Amino acid sequence: MLSTFSGLNTMVSGIQNNRVGLNTVGHNISNSSTTGYSRQQVNSAATSSETIWSYSHANQIGSGVAVYGIARARDQYADRQYWKESTNDGYYNAKANNYSKLETIFNDSDDNALQDSMEKFYQAWVDCSTTASTASSRQNVINAGYNFAETLNATAVQVQSQIESVYQEIILSVENINSMTDRVTVLNGQIMEMEANGSMANDLRDQRDLLVDQLSKIMHISVNETPNGMYNLVCNGTTLVNGTSKVTISVSDPLNNEVYGISDYTLQIKESDIPFNPGNGELYGQLEAVTEDKGYIDKLANMAAFLLTTLNDQHKAGYTLETDAGVAGDNFYGTAGSTYSWVQGTDDAYMTKDGNKLRGMQIVKELTINQDLTATDGHKKLATRAAGNGVADGSNAVWISTLFNCVKKNTSDVVNTQTRSIGDESFYSYYNTSMTTLGSATENMNNKVEFQSDLMTQIENLRESTSGVNWDEELTNMITFQQGYAACSRCLTTMDEMLDRLINSTGVVGR
């Protein structure tokens, strides 16, 4: 038999249900612009019915409604797609950013850039080949050679600075990773504790998923959720977060790299000293950028080595104007009297100076004009002629100019049998090929960035369609819950009046 007040209880449950719905709508609207927030919805169910008897059989009558959960709207498939593609997006953007900076360094449109100074150096030799007897023409060669060496050195230093800048970004990325994994472990513990009674820690889960979003951009992340609601995060085979425990990624102390004139850094797991590889993402792109930037220092070093070996050898094959008979030329670049050679092994290549090995920035720094040429009347020591016949011709200057735009076989017999740091192509061709490769890589990466950006927009829209707060929908729900609240209240008032009549006005006769 129904309780006298069962109807009141039924209406109270309705009022409570609609009140929770209104509170949830308010929470959604309040967080409509909160990054990472997922729309929440009230899940209600009818409470257990009660049995009443009428004549010959039993009937079930409802006892109201109860909230059995407040769930967040979340598409796990879209989340995993987002984490996967966010990693690629971070990688492409890191590479594109580095290429953009390299293009700024090797800006061929700048009148003070490397290509312009190289062209002026070449043109100075061409002019000198026809006006070798003119002191100003010879001095112009020396000045142009000095400017080119200074520009090449400055360009290499800029690439060095770029590497150092990337390393600072890597260190910052590692700090961000450790900070975010710390926060994930804290949230794991809070979520497990809050959900132990069967509820859902929706807001805490949103915060944790937002951290995973950010981590997925930096490195490759695999997410596994345990039955107690905690996340395990694995990066390229390394478990970074396991419930409420984690490992720390550390950056090594600076490692002096004499070849490139910089301090290198390595990544490892602090607790085990195992090398850490992010596998993909922004951090992986930054590590690759360091290697690529070193490659461009190597290209500059190869250009410097060509001038210190091949051009010097051709210069020494000529004669100066110091006497009528002529004096054999010395090095145009580097130290006077030193011997520079290029050694091309199967697995190694380097330049030697008087038998000492030089690589990378060591070669670039060696590229300075011979001080004898910059002394008073140093232009007379420029070896422009091919024979010591007392004639101030520019025949040797012609052979030197061929080094800039002729392949190896079309240069003089003095140098066309030598091993060269730039291979068999011309000096111009080597530089232009390097710049064309950089331009193609930049364009290709920018295309990938654009494509990935469109893909990320699609995935974000897919996630937003499920998780995002829709104002029209929320306002509709608000009106629904408001009307439901008012209707339940009115019904409760009606029942209360009925009971009041029953209790206070029935059976008054005879009192």
FENSUL-V627024 format. One record per backbone hydrogen bond with DSSP energy under -0.5 kcal/mol. CO is the residue of the C=O (numbers start at 1). NH is the residue of the N-H. If there is no record, write none. Layout:
CO,NH
CO,NH
This chain:
3,6
5,9
6,10
7,11
8,12
9,13
10,14
11,15
12,16
13,17
14,18
15,19
16,20
17,21
18,22
19,23
20,24
21,25
22,26
23,27
24,28
25,29
26,30
27,31
29,32
31,34
34,37
39,73
41,71
42,44
43,68
43,69
45,66
50,61
52,59
54,56
54,57
57,54
59,52
59,61
61,50
64,47
66,45
66,68
69,43
69,71
71,41
72,74
74,76
75,79
76,80
77,81
78,82
79,83
80,84
81,85
82,86
83,87
84,88
85,89
86,90
87,91
88,92
89,93
90,94
91,95
92,96
93,97
94,98
95,99
96,100
97,101
98,102
99,103
100,104
101,105
102,106
104,107
105,107
106,108
107,110
110,113
113,117
114,118
115,119
116,120
117,121
118,122
119,123
120,124
121,125
122,126
123,127
124,128
125,129
126,130
127,130
127,131
129,394
131,134
133,135
134,138
135,139
136,140
137,141
138,142
139,143
140,144
141,145
142,146
143,147
144,148
145,149
146,150
147,151
148,152
149,153
150,154
151,155
152,156
153,157
154,158
155,159
156,160
157,161
158,162
159,163
160,164
161,165
162,166
163,167
164,168
165,169
166,170
167,171
168,172
169,173
170,174
171,175
172,176
173,177
174,178
175,179
176,180
177,181
178,182
179,183
180,184
181,185
182,186
183,187
184,188
185,189
186,190
187,191
188,192
189,193
190,194
191,195
193,196
194,197
195,198
200,202
201,205
202,206
203,207
204,208
205,209
206,210
207,211
208,212
209,213
210,214
211,215
212,216
213,217
214,218
215,218
215,219
217,282
218,283
218,284
222,224
222,234
224,226
224,232
226,229
230,226
231,243
232,224
232,234
233,240
233,241
234,222
234,236
235,238
237,239
238,235
238,240
240,247
241,233
242,244
242,245
245,242
248,270
250,268
254,256
255,264
256,258
257,261
257,262
259,361
259,362
262,257
262,264
264,255
266,252
267,276
268,250
268,270
269,272
269,273
269,274
274,269
278,220
278,280
280,220
280,284
281,285
282,286
283,287
284,288
285,289
286,290
287,291
288,292
289,293
290,294
291,295
292,296
293,297
294,298
295,299
296,300
297,301
298,302
299,303
300,304
301,305
302,306
303,307
304,308
305,309
306,310
306,311
307,312
309,313
310,314
311,315
312,316
313,317
315,318
318,329
319,384
319,385
327,320
332,370
335,338
338,340
339,354
341,352
342,344
343,345
343,350
348,345
350,343
351,358
352,341
352,354
353,356
356,353
358,351
359,362
360,363
360,364
361,365
362,366
363,366
363,367
364,367
366,368
368,334
370,373
370,374
371,375
375,378
377,380
378,381
379,382
380,321
381,383
382,384
384,396
384,397
385,319
387,389
391,393
394,398
395,399
396,400
397,401
398,402
399,403
400,403
401,404
401,405
402,406
403,427
404,428
407,410
408,411
412,415
412,416
415,418
420,423
422,425
424,408
426,430
427,431
428,432
429,433
430,434
431,435
432,436
433,437
434,438
435,439
436,440
437,441
438,442
439,443
440,444
441,445
442,446
443,447
444,448
445,449
446,450
447,451
448,452
449,453
450,454
451,455
452,456
453,457
454,458
455,459
456,460
457,461
458,462
459,463
460,464
461,465
462,466
463,466
463,467
464,468
467,39
468,470
469,471
470,474
471,475
472,476
473,477
474,478
475,479
476,480
477,481
478,482
479,483
480,484
481,485
482,486
483,487
484,488
485,489
486,490
487,491
488,492
489,493
490,494
491,495
492,496
493,497
494,498
495,499
496,500
497,501
498,502
499,503
500,504
501,505
501,506
502,506
505,508
508,511
